[in-house]
Amino acid sequence: MESYNKVMQFFWLAMGVVLTVVITFLGFKEGFAKWVGYYLMAGLCFLMYFVKRWMMKRMEKHNAWIQEQKEKQQ
């Protein structure tokens, strides 16, 4: 599960970068008035990356706490 989470974390980062580049290119080519709304999609990809990163760190701390509690009981 940890490898899946890492893959998905970098997927969201890559999608955010790709969308930002493509939207910026199309904005210069066809005008930003038409494409500026699509930056929301790139922003959501970056948001998913940071949320995924935050949740992975939180889960690591939680797993360490669970392990610590198990060691205290023994």
ABEGO torsion letter per residue (X at the ends): XAAAAAAAAAAAAAAAAAAAAAAAAAAAAAEAAAAAAAAAAAAAAAAAAAAAAAAAAAAAAAAAAAAAAAAAAX
